[in-house]
Amino acid sequence: MRVFLDTNVLVSAFATRGLCADVLRQVLAEHELVIAEVVLEELQRVLKQTLELPQQTVRDVVAFLERHNVQPKPKSTPSIDVRDSDDQWVLASALAAKADVLVTGDKDLLDAKDKAPGLVITDPRGFWNMLRKPVKQ
């Protein structure tokens, strides 16, 4: 499964122990991690300015993530209504990357979950529960 992680999930995964860190580990172990240039840019800013992590730590996190599937910024956003214009680019990137799932804690993106055909948009708990469901045969 191609799993796109939003900035807030990645920040939580690298900054704390808990569900988002578990989600990231599970994705790395059993799925294909997909991220985007727009997410990496925002992640760098949050890690530097908000969390005030050392520059080398930020570089290490970004370098680690860049070893995975990084979607370039799309040329345009989809015609799906999302309240926050920055989230339009996240959604556009997930769609362009042909992700199966977009994992986010962002309410604006979660509110668009029924508007993006072919893309499951869920929060980290919903994704975790989705992974734990037995496969029907």
Helices and strands as residue ranges (DSSP letters): E 2-5, H 7-15, H 19-30, E 32-36, H 37-45, I 46-50, H 55-66, E 69-71, H 85-96, E 101-103, H 107-110, E 120-122, H 124-132
